[in-house]
Amino acid sequence: MTELSFPSLPFLEREKKPRETGINYVRAPVLVGQCIDDYLQAYSDIVDIFKLSGKQAGQMSRSSLLRFLEICKSNDVMISIGNPLMDMALNGGREIVDDYLDRVVDYGVDIIEISSIARSADDDDICRLIDVASKRGLKVINEVGVAFAHSEVQDNMIFSERLGRQIQRFLDAGSWKILLESEGITENLEKDKFRWQLIDRLLSPLALSQFMVEADDQDVLSKYIEIYGPNINMMVDYSRVLKMEDARTGYGPSQSLWGKVVKY
């Protein structure tokens, strides 16, 4: 592990990477050159995975992508590509999907996302896609949720049993982890409308190692740690990593966790 500036301070000890729980899944910034190197020189111990979100990986130059991958791997950070590129590939058909997966593997990417929110697809097809990607050596994160791209959803429009069955099917098919999209659950809602009971129904039957949650809001990520403990896997923007790590160690960012988080 990296030598810290103040080693005598009583931070909670973190497991060494690679971790299956306590994972920080981090959206990379738009700038991915020297700034990534500087960022990881400072914080590589608390970045498990850097995610190229949106269509970022497809819109950046090949040389920039290769440099990004090199920097991440030299800092023991895995690389993920978000689901929009897979969505585009699926629109092109099986040959395009296979070509996309082959290129992802050739580049040395570790993880891909597959979303069941952004596109309407049969569960059987998603499971086949999980299997095809896994056999190429890729880890698959399956994104599930109730809303997409600022769409509104009412409680009577949420099929929670259906979602629960999907989650289990994807895990059985070989999904590495389930990612719960925050849209319509704890994002773009008033705080008194957050759907914590839905989160409980979907995630509490799972082991911590089987899921991740999107949690950019500091009160939301603090609540997740209060309920599921400091080893819950969470996805945040690169600008929020220190807030998330504060929550994991019990020194902020919300008063509800201050001095409360412990380990044995």
N, C-alpha and C positions, 0 to 999 in steps of 0.2 A: 504493500500500500504506500501511497505518497506520504512523505513526512510532513506533518502538519506544522503550522507556524507556532501554535501554542499547545504542545502535546500534554501538558499537565491538566488542562481543563477537562472536567468530567463529562464529556459527550458520551452518549450511549454508544456502545461498540456495535459496529455494523459487520455483518458477515462479509467475507471477501467475495469478490466477483469470480466466476459467474454465479449469480444468485437465481433462485427460483421464486423467492418471495422478497419483499422489500425492494422491488425493482422500480427504478425511476426511468420511465419511458418518456423521452424528451423530444419535442418538436424542434427541429433544427431551425436556425435563423435563415433568412434569405441569402445573406452573405455566408459563403461556406469555405473561404480560403484561409488566410492567415488568422482570421478571427476565430475559426474553429480550433486551430492549433493553440492559440492563446487561451481560449475557453477551457479546453481539456487539460492544458498544463495546470490550470488552477483547480478544476473540479472533476477530473476523470474518475475519481473514486466514487462519486455520487451520480455518475451518468452511466447507466447500464446499456441503454439503447438510444441512438440518435435516429429520429424518424424524419425522412424527407417527405413532407406532407403535400397534400394537393397534387398538382402535376409537376412539382418541383424537379423531380429526378428526370422527367422527360423534357423539361424546358431548359435545363442547364447544359453547358457544353460537356462533351465526353471527357475532356481533360480535367475539367473542374470536378466532375463526378469521381473520376479515378483518384484525384488528389484528396477529395473528401474521404473516400474509402480508406486510403492509405493512412491519413491522419487518425481516423477512428480506430483502425486496427492496431496502430502503434501505441494507442492508449487503452487497449483492451475494452473497446466500446463496440457493441454490435450495431449493425446498420439495418434499418427497416425502411421499406417503401410503402407509403400509404395506399389506400384502396383505389383512388381515382384512376391510376394507370391500369390497374386490373379491370376496372369498369370499362375503360376505353378498349382494352384488348378483347373483352367479352363481346363488345359490339362488333368486332371484326371477325368473330368466329373462332373455331378450335385451332386452326393453324396459326392465327395471330397470337392466341393465348400461349400456345406451345413455344412459339418464337420468343415471346416476352419472357416466359419462365426460363428458357435457355440462356437468354442474354443476362437476366438477373443473376443466374448461377455463375456465368462466365465472369461477371464483374466482381463477384465475391460478396454480394449482398447476403445477409444472414436470414432476414425475415421479410415476409410479405403480408399485407393485410388483405382480407377478403370480406366484403361487406354484404350483409343481407338486408341492409336498409336502403342503400343507394340504388340498387337494382332489384327487380322482381325476378327471382329465380327459384326453381324447384329445389327443395332440400337435397334431393338425390344428386342434382348437378353440383351443388356446393360441396357435398361430401366427396364426389368424384374429383373435384378440383383440389380439395384438401389432400386427397390421396396422391394425385399426380404431382403436386408441389412438394409434398413430404418425401416422396420417393426420389426427388431430385436433391434432397438434402436441405431443403428450406424449412424453416419454422413458419407456421401459419398462425396468425392472429385473426380471429373471426370477430368482426364488429357487429354487434347487435344493439337494438334499441327500439324506440317508439316513434322517433321523428328524425327528419333529415333536412338540413339546409334551411333552418328557420321556419319549417312547416309547423302549423299548430295541430295539436291533437287533444281530444277530449278523453276523459277517463273511460267513457263507454265505447271508445274506439280502440282501446288497448287490449290486445289478446295475450294476456300474461301467461296463460297455460301454453299457448302456442309458442311463445318466446322461450319458456322453460324447456319445452321439448326440443326446440331447435338447438338450444345451448347444449343439451345432453347429446344430441345426434352429432353435432360438430366435434365435441370432445371425443366421442366414441370413434369418429372417423379419423382422428389423429391431430385435431387442432391443438396447437401448443398452448394457447391461452385465448380466453374470451375477453373482448374489450367492450365494456358497456359505454355506449355513446351517451354523453350528458344532455344532448339536445332533447328538450321536452321532458327531462327528468329533473335536472338541477340547473339547467341553462335556459335562458330566455323565459324564465318564469319568475313570478314574485316568490319571495322566500316561503310564504305561507302556502304556496302551491307545489313546493318540492315534493316529489313522489317517493318518499323514503320507504313507504310500505311496499311499493313495487320493487325497489332495490332489494329489500329484505327477501321478498318471495323469489327473486331471480338468483341472487348471489349467495344467500346464506346456506343453501344446500350444497354449495361447492367448497372445495378446499381452497385455501388462499393461493396456492400455486396454480390454480386453474383459471384465474380471472384477473383482469385489470379494470380500473375505472378511470374515466376522464374527469379531472378535478382541478380546473384552473382557479376557481374561486377559493380564497384562503379559508373561508368558513366551511365550505363544502369539504375540502381536503382534511380539515381538522375534524369534522364530524365523522368522516370515514375512519380516521385513525382512532377516534374515541370509541367507535363501535367495533371495528375489525382489528384494531391493534396496529402498531407501527410497522408491521411487515406486510401490510396490504400493498399490492402492486398498483401504481398510479401513473397516469399520463398527464403531463403538463407542458406548457410552453417553456422554452429554454430560459426565459426571463423569470420563471417562477420556481426554478429548481431549489434555490436557497430557502424560499418560503416553505416548500414541501419538506426539505430536510430539517428545517426548524421544527415543523410539526412532528416529524418522526422522532426527534430527540427530546420533545417536550419543552421547548423553549420558544414557543410562538407557533405561528403568527397570531393565533386567536387566544384569548384569555382562557377559554375552556380547557386548553391543554397545558397551560403554564405549570411546569413542575409536576405534571401528573403522569407522564409516560415513563414506565419502568420496564426493565427486562430482568430475567433471572438466568 
